Amino acid sequence: MIWESFGAAVLGLALSWAALRSLADRLPSGRAVCLTGTLGALFGAYLTHAALGTDHIVGTLIGAVSVGAVTLSLLIRPRGRRLARSAAA
């Protein structure tokens, strides 16, 4: 479990780095992106490990990357100008 956690954290950092390289203008600060990617991957590893069991290391790491990518996608801001609020709101 320790190696799975370490692998998930490394994969989360790699995913965060890739997101910062490709979407730097649409993401918040680098610290927030790295923290979100790493914690998302660790949570994904925990969740997948609890669902699959101890003998599925590759499946656990795939789950870690999947949940890490989903949590990073929540940080992406839309392109272009900001949306204007209506007068009724």
N, CA, C and O atoms as a GROMACS GRO file, in nm:
protein
  356
    1MET      N    1   0.082  -0.120   0.000
    1MET     CA    2   0.000   0.000   0.000
    1MET      C    3   0.086   0.125   0.000
    1MET      O    4   0.048   0.227  -0.057
    2ILE      N    5   0.202   0.120   0.063
    2ILE     CA    6   0.290   0.236   0.066
    2ILE      C    7   0.342   0.267  -0.074
    2ILE      O    8   0.349   0.383  -0.112
    3TRP      N    9   0.380   0.164  -0.150
    3TRP     CA   10   0.429   0.186  -0.285
    3TRP      C   11   0.319   0.235  -0.377
    3TRP      O   12   0.343   0.315  -0.467
    4GLU      N   13   0.197   0.187  -0.355
    4GLU     CA   14   0.084   0.238  -0.433
    4GLU      C   15   0.061   0.386  -0.404
    4GLU      O   16   0.035   0.464  -0.495
    5SER      N   17   0.071   0.423  -0.278
    5SER     CA   18   0.052   0.564  -0.241
    5SER      C   19   0.162   0.652  -0.300
    5SER      O   20   0.135   0.760  -0.351
    6PHE      N   21   0.284   0.604  -0.293
    6PHE     CA   22   0.396   0.679  -0.350
    6PHE      C   23   0.380   0.692  -0.501
    6PHE      O   24   0.402   0.800  -0.557
    7GLY      N   25   0.343   0.583  -0.567
    7GLY     CA   26   0.322   0.586  -0.711
    7GLY      C   27   0.207   0.679  -0.750
    7GLY      O   28   0.216   0.751  -0.849
    8ALA      N   29   0.101   0.679  -0.671
    8ALA     CA   30  -0.012   0.767  -0.698
    8ALA      C   31   0.027   0.912  -0.681
    8ALA      O   32  -0.013   0.997  -0.761
    9ALA      N   33   0.106   0.943  -0.579
    9ALA     CA   34   0.150   1.080  -0.557
    9ALA      C   35   0.240   1.127  -0.672
    9ALA      O   36   0.227   1.241  -0.718
   10VAL      N   37   0.329   1.042  -0.718
   10VAL     CA   38   0.416   1.077  -0.830
   10VAL      C   39   0.334   1.096  -0.958
   10VAL      O   40   0.359   1.190  -1.034
   11LEU      N   41   0.238   1.008  -0.981
   11LEU     CA   42   0.153   1.023  -1.098
   11LEU      C   43   0.067   1.149  -1.090
   11LEU      O   44   0.044   1.215  -1.192
   12GLY      N   45   0.021   1.182  -0.972
   12GLY     CA   46  -0.055   1.306  -0.954
   12GLY      C   47   0.028   1.429  -0.981
   12GLY      O   48  -0.020   1.524  -1.043
   13LEU      N   49   0.153   1.428  -0.936
   13LEU     CA   50   0.243   1.540  -0.965
   13LEU      C   51   0.275   1.549  -1.114
   13LEU      O   52   0.282   1.658  -1.170
   14ALA      N   53   0.294   1.434  -1.179
   14ALA     CA   54   0.320   1.435  -1.323
   14ALA      C   55   0.199   1.486  -1.400
   14ALA      O   56   0.214   1.560  -1.497
   15LEU      N   57   0.081   1.447  -1.358
   15LEU     CA   58  -0.042   1.495  -1.420
   15LEU      C   59  -0.059   1.645  -1.400
   15LEU      O   60  -0.101   1.715  -1.491
   16SER      N   61  -0.026   1.694  -1.282
   16SER     CA   62  -0.032   1.837  -1.254
   16SER      C   63   0.068   1.914  -1.338
   16SER      O   64   0.036   2.021  -1.391
   17TRP      N   65   0.187   1.862  -1.352
   17TRP     CA   66   0.289   1.925  -1.433
   17TRP      C   67   0.244   1.934  -1.579
   17TRP      O   68   0.261   2.038  -1.643
   18ALA      N   69   0.187   1.824  -1.631
   18ALA     CA   70   0.138   1.825  -1.769
   18ALA      C   71   0.025   1.924  -1.787
   18ALA      O   72   0.017   1.992  -1.890
   19ALA      N   73  -0.062   1.934  -1.689
   19ALA     CA   74  -0.172   2.031  -1.697
   19ALA      C   75  -0.120   2.173  -1.694
   19ALA      O   76  -0.168   2.259  -1.768
   20LEU      N   77  -0.022   2.199  -1.610
   20LEU     CA   78   0.036   2.334  -1.604
   20LEU      C   79   0.109   2.370  -1.733
   20LEU      O   80   0.107   2.486  -1.775
   21ARG      N   81   0.173   2.273  -1.796
   21ARG     CA   82   0.244   2.299  -1.920
   21ARG      C   83   0.149   2.329  -2.035
   21ARG      O   84   0.179   2.413  -2.120
   22SER      N   85   0.035   2.262  -2.038
   22SER     CA   86  -0.055   2.277  -2.153
   22SER      C   87  -0.166   2.379  -2.130
   22SER      O   88  -0.216   2.437  -2.227
   23LEU      N   89  -0.206   2.403  -2.006
   23LEU     CA   90  -0.319   2.492  -1.978
   23LEU      C   91  -0.284   2.598  -1.875
   23LEU      O   92  -0.368   2.632  -1.791
   24ALA      N   93  -0.166   2.651  -1.879
   24ALA     CA   94  -0.120   2.745  -1.775
   24ALA      C   95  -0.206   2.870  -1.767
   24ALA      O   96  -0.225   2.924  -1.658
   25ASP      N   97  -0.259   2.916  -1.879
   25ASP     CA   98  -0.337   3.039  -1.878
   25ASP      C   99  -0.480   3.018  -1.826
   25ASP      O  100  -0.549   3.116  -1.796
   26ARG      N  101  -0.524   2.895  -1.816
   26ARG     CA  102  -0.661   2.867  -1.772
   26ARG      C  103  -0.668   2.804  -1.634
   26ARG      O  104  -0.777   2.765  -1.590
   27LEU      N  105  -0.556   2.792  -1.566
   27LEU     CA  106  -0.552   2.729  -1.434
   27LEU      C  107  -0.511   2.832  -1.328
   27LEU      O  108  -0.447   2.932  -1.360
   28PRO      N  109  -0.548   2.807  -1.202
   28PRO     CA  110  -0.501   2.896  -1.094
   28PRO      C  111  -0.352   2.875  -1.068
   28PRO      O  112  -0.282   2.822  -1.155
   29SER      N  113  -0.304   2.914  -0.955
   29SER     CA  114  -0.161   2.908  -0.924
   29SER      C  115  -0.107   2.764  -0.932
   29SER      O  116  -0.180   2.667  -0.915
   30GLY      N  117   0.022   2.756  -0.956
   30GLY     CA  118   0.086   2.625  -0.968
   30GLY      C  119   0.079   2.543  -0.841
   30GLY      O  120   0.068   2.421  -0.846
   31ARG      N  121   0.086   2.611  -0.727
   31ARG     CA  122   0.078   2.542  -0.598
   31ARG      C  123  -0.057   2.473  -0.582
   31ARG      O  124  -0.065   2.359  -0.536
   32ALA      N  125  -0.164   2.543  -0.618
   32ALA     CA  126  -0.298   2.485  -0.606
   32ALA      C  127  -0.317   2.368  -0.702
   32ALA      O  128  -0.382   2.269  -0.667
   33VAL      N  129  -0.261   2.380  -0.822
   33VAL     CA  130  -0.274   2.272  -0.919
   33VAL      C  131  -0.197   2.148  -0.874
   33VAL      O  132  -0.249   2.037  -0.882
   34CYS      N  133  -0.076   2.166  -0.825
   34CYS     CA  134   0.004   2.052  -0.778
   34CYS      C  135  -0.061   1.985  -0.658
   34CYS      O  136  -0.063   1.862  -0.649
   35LEU      N  137  -0.112   2.064  -0.566
   35LEU     CA  138  -0.177   2.008  -0.448
   35LEU      C  139  -0.305   1.933  -0.487
   35LEU      O  140  -0.330   1.824  -0.436
   36THR      N  141  -0.384   1.990  -0.576
   36THR     CA  142  -0.508   1.926  -0.617
   36THR      C  143  -0.482   1.797  -0.693
   36THR      O  144  -0.548   1.696  -0.669
   37GLY      N  145  -0.385   1.799  -0.783
   37GLY     CA  146  -0.353   1.678  -0.858
   37GLY      C  147  -0.301   1.565  -0.770
   37GLY      O  148  -0.339   1.450  -0.787
   38THR      N  149  -0.215   1.600  -0.677
   38THR     CA  150  -0.158   1.498  -0.587
   38THR      C  151  -0.263   1.441  -0.493
   38THR      O  152  -0.273   1.320  -0.477
   39LEU      N  153  -0.342   1.529  -0.430
   39LEU     CA  154  -0.445   1.480  -0.338
   39LEU      C  155  -0.555   1.405  -0.411
   39LEU      O  156  -0.609   1.308  -0.358
   40GLY      N  157  -0.589   1.448  -0.532
   40GLY     CA  158  -0.688   1.376  -0.610
   40GLY      C  159  -0.639   1.236  -0.646
   40GLY      O  160  -0.716   1.140  -0.640
   41ALA      N  161  -0.512   1.225  -0.684
   41ALA     CA  162  -0.457   1.094  -0.717
   41ALA      C  163  -0.448   1.004  -0.594
   41ALA      O  164  -0.475   0.884  -0.603
   42LEU      N  165  -0.412   1.061  -0.480
   42LEU     CA  166  -0.407   0.980  -0.358
   42LEU      C  167  -0.546   0.932  -0.317
   42LEU      O  168  -0.563   0.818  -0.274
   43PHE      N  169  -0.645   1.019  -0.330
   43PHE     CA  170  -0.782   0.978  -0.299
   43PHE      C  171  -0.829   0.871  -0.398
   43PHE      O  172  -0.896   0.775  -0.360
   44GLY      N  173  -0.795   0.888  -0.525
   44GLY     CA  174  -0.831   0.787  -0.626
   44GLY      C  175  -0.766   0.652  -0.598
   44GLY      O  176  -0.828   0.548  -0.618
   45ALA      N  177  -0.641   0.654  -0.554
   45ALA     CA  178  -0.573   0.529  -0.520
   45ALA      C  179  -0.640   0.462  -0.400
   45ALA      O  180  -0.659   0.341  -0.398
   46TYR      N  181  -0.675   0.543  -0.300
   46TYR     CA  182  -0.742   0.488  -0.182
   46TYR      C  183  -0.877   0.428  -0.219
   46TYR      O  184  -0.911   0.317  -0.176
   47LEU      N  185  -0.953   0.501  -0.299
   47LEU     CA  186  -1.085   0.455  -0.339
   47LEU      C  187  -1.077   0.328  -0.424
   47LEU      O  188  -1.152   0.233  -0.401
   48THR      N  189  -0.987   0.326  -0.520
   48THR     CA  190  -0.973   0.209  -0.606
   48THR      C  191  -0.917   0.090  -0.530
   48THR      O  192  -0.959  -0.023  -0.552
   49HIS      N  193  -0.823   0.116  -0.440
   49HIS     CA  194  -0.768   0.007  -0.359
   49HIS      C  195  -0.876  -0.055  -0.269
   49HIS      O  196  -0.879  -0.176  -0.251
   50ALA      N  197  -0.963   0.029  -0.215
   50ALA     CA  198  -1.072  -0.023  -0.131
   50ALA      C  199  -1.171  -0.103  -0.213
   50ALA      O  200  -1.229  -0.200  -0.164
   51ALA      N  201  -1.192  -0.064  -0.338
   51ALA     CA  202  -1.289  -0.134  -0.422
   51ALA      C  203  -1.233  -0.264  -0.481
   51ALA      O  204  -1.304  -0.364  -0.487
   52LEU      N  205  -1.107  -0.263  -0.524
   52LEU     CA  206  -1.051  -0.379  -0.593
   52LEU      C  207  -0.977  -0.476  -0.501
   52LEU      O  208  -0.981  -0.597  -0.524
   53GLY      N  209  -0.912  -0.426  -0.401
   53GLY     CA  210  -0.836  -0.512  -0.313
   53GLY      C  211  -0.686  -0.492  -0.331
   53GLY      O  212  -0.642  -0.401  -0.401
   54THR      N  213  -0.609  -0.580  -0.267
   54THR     CA  214  -0.465  -0.561  -0.260
   54THR      C  215  -0.390  -0.610  -0.383
   54THR      O  216  -0.277  -0.566  -0.405
   55ASP      N  217  -0.445  -0.698  -0.463
   55ASP     CA  218  -0.370  -0.760  -0.572
   55ASP      C  219  -0.380  -0.686  -0.705
   55ASP      O  220  -0.334  -0.738  -0.807
   56HIS      N  221  -0.438  -0.569  -0.708
   56HIS     CA  222  -0.461  -0.497  -0.833
   56HIS      C  223  -0.386  -0.364  -0.833
   56HIS      O  224  -0.447  -0.258  -0.824
   57ILE      N  225  -0.255  -0.372  -0.843
   57ILE     CA  226  -0.172  -0.252  -0.835
   57ILE      C  227  -0.193  -0.164  -0.957
   57ILE      O  228  -0.207  -0.042  -0.944
   58VAL      N  229  -0.195  -0.222  -1.076
   58VAL     CA  230  -0.212  -0.144  -1.198
   58VAL      C  231  -0.350  -0.079  -1.201
   58VAL      O  232  -0.363   0.037  -1.240
   59GLY      N  233  -0.451  -0.153  -1.161
   59GLY     CA  234  -0.586  -0.097  -1.155
   59GLY      C  235  -0.596   0.018  -1.055
   59GLY      O  236  -0.666   0.116  -1.079
   60THR      N  237  -0.526   0.005  -0.945
   60THR     CA  238  -0.524   0.111  -0.845
   60THR      C  239  -0.460   0.238  -0.900
   60THR      O  240  -0.509   0.348  -0.877
   61LEU      N  241  -0.350   0.222  -0.973
   61LEU     CA  242  -0.284   0.339  -1.030
   61LEU      C  243  -0.366   0.401  -1.143
   61LEU      O  244  -0.363   0.523  -1.161
   62ILE      N  245  -0.438   0.320  -1.218
   62ILE     CA  246  -0.528   0.374  -1.321
   62ILE      C  247  -0.640   0.454  -1.255
   62ILE      O  248  -0.677   0.560  -1.304
   63GLY      N  249  -0.694   0.404  -1.146
   63GLY     CA  250  -0.796   0.477  -1.072
   63GLY      C  251  -0.741   0.606  -1.014
   63GLY      O  252  -0.811   0.707  -1.009
   64ALA      N  253  -0.616   0.603  -0.970
   64ALA     CA  254  -0.554   0.724  -0.915
   64ALA      C  255  -0.540   0.831  -1.022
   64ALA      O  256  -0.570   0.948  -0.997
   65VAL      N  257  -0.496   0.793  -1.139
   65VAL     CA  258  -0.480   0.890  -1.248
   65VAL      C  259  -0.617   0.942  -1.293
   65VAL      O  260  -0.631   1.060  -1.324
   66SER      N  261  -0.715   0.855  -1.297
   66SER     CA  262  -0.849   0.897  -1.339
   66SER      C  263  -0.909   1.001  -1.244
   66SER      O  264  -0.957   1.105  -1.289
   67VAL      N  265  -0.905   0.974  -1.116
   67VAL     CA  266  -0.962   1.068  -1.018
   67VAL      C  267  -0.878   1.195  -1.012
   67VAL      O  268  -0.932   1.304  -0.995
   68GLY      N  269  -0.747   1.183  -1.025
   68GLY     CA  270  -0.662   1.302  -1.029
   68GLY      C  271  -0.693   1.390  -1.148
   68GLY      O  272  -0.695   1.513  -1.136
   69ALA      N  273  -0.718   1.330  -1.264
   69ALA     CA  274  -0.752   1.408  -1.383
   69ALA      C  275  -0.888   1.476  -1.367
   69ALA      O  276  -0.907   1.589  -1.412
   70VAL      N  277  -0.981   1.408  -1.304
   70VAL     CA  278  -1.113   1.468  -1.283
   70VAL      C  279  -1.104   1.587  -1.188
   70VAL      O  280  -1.165   1.691  -1.212
   71THR      N  281  -1.028   1.574  -1.082
   71THR     CA  282  -1.016   1.685  -0.988
   71THR      C  283  -0.943   1.803  -1.051
   71THR      O  284  -0.975   1.918  -1.022
   72LEU      N  285  -0.845   1.775  -1.136
   72LEU     CA  286  -0.776   1.884  -1.205
   72LEU      C  287  -0.868   1.951  -1.307
   72LEU      O  288  -0.857   2.071  -1.330
   73SER      N  289  -0.956   1.875  -1.367
   73SER     CA  290  -1.047   1.936  -1.465
   73SER      C  291  -1.144   2.033  -1.400
   73SER      O  292  -1.198   2.121  -1.466
   74LEU      N  293  -1.167   2.017  -1.271
   74LEU     CA  294  -1.256   2.110  -1.200
   74LEU      C  295  -1.192   2.247  -1.180
   74LEU      O  296  -1.262   2.344  -1.150
   75LEU      N  297  -1.061   2.257  -1.197
   75LEU     CA  298  -0.992   2.384  -1.179
   75LEU      C  299  -0.986   2.468  -1.306
   75LEU      O  300  -0.953   2.586  -1.299
   76ILE      N  301  -1.016   2.410  -1.420
   76ILE     CA  302  -1.001   2.480  -1.547
   76ILE      C  303  -1.107   2.588  -1.561
   76ILE      O  304  -1.226   2.563  -1.543
   77ARG      N  305  -1.061   2.709  -1.592
   77ARG     CA  306  -1.151   2.822  -1.614
   77ARG      C  307  -1.184   2.832  -1.761
   77ARG      O  308  -1.105   2.791  -1.845
   78PRO      N  309  -1.301   2.887  -1.795
   78PRO     CA  310  -1.337   2.901  -1.937
   78PRO      C  311  -1.249   3.003  -2.007
   78PRO      O  312  -1.193   3.093  -1.945
   79ARG      N  313  -1.238   2.987  -2.138
   79ARG     CA  314  -1.160   3.081  -2.220
   79ARG      C  315  -1.238   3.207  -2.246
   79ARG      O  316  -1.360   3.212  -2.230
   80GLY      N  317  -1.166   3.310  -2.285
   80GLY     CA  318  -1.232   3.431  -2.331
   80GLY      C  319  -1.276   3.522  -2.218
   80GLY      O  320  -1.226   3.516  -2.106
   81ARG      N  321  -1.371   3.605  -2.252
   81ARG     CA  322  -1.417   3.704  -2.156
   81ARG      C  323  -1.510   3.642  -2.053
   81ARG      O  324  -1.563   3.533  -2.072
   82ARG      N  325  -1.529   3.714  -1.947
   82ARG     CA  326  -1.616   3.665  -1.839
   82ARG      C  327  -1.761   3.678  -1.879
   82ARG      O  328  -1.797   3.761  -1.962
   83LEU      N  329  -1.844   3.596  -1.819
   83LEU     CA  330  -1.985   3.602  -1.847
   83LEU      C  331  -2.046   3.722  -1.774
   83LEU      O  332  -2.012   3.749  -1.659
   84ALA      N  333  -2.133   3.792  -1.841
   84ALA     CA  334  -2.200   3.906  -1.780
   84ALA      C  335  -2.322   3.860  -1.702
   84ALA      O  336  -2.393   3.769  -1.746
   85ARG      N  337  -2.346   3.921  -1.590
   85ARG     CA  338  -2.464   3.885  -1.512
   85ARG      C  339  -2.585   3.959  -1.565
   85ARG      O  340  -2.575   4.072  -1.612
   86SER      N  341  -2.698   3.894  -1.557
   86SER     CA  342  -2.819   3.960  -1.603
   86SER      C  343  -2.871   4.056  -1.497
   86SER      O  344  -2.832   4.048  -1.381
   87ALA      N  345  -2.959   4.144  -1.536
   87ALA     CA  346  -3.013   4.242  -1.442
   87ALA      C  347  -3.106   4.177  -1.340
   87ALA      O  348  -3.123   4.229  -1.230
   88ALA      N  349  -3.165   4.064  -1.377
   88ALA     CA  350  -3.258   3.996  -1.285
   88ALA      C  351  -3.185   3.926  -1.172
   88ALA      O  352  -3.245   3.901  -1.067
   89ALA      N  353  -3.060   3.895  -1.190
   89ALA     CA  354  -2.986   3.821  -1.088
   89ALA      C  355  -2.939   3.906  -0.981
   89ALA      O  356  -2.875   3.858  -0.888
   0.00000   0.00000   0.00000
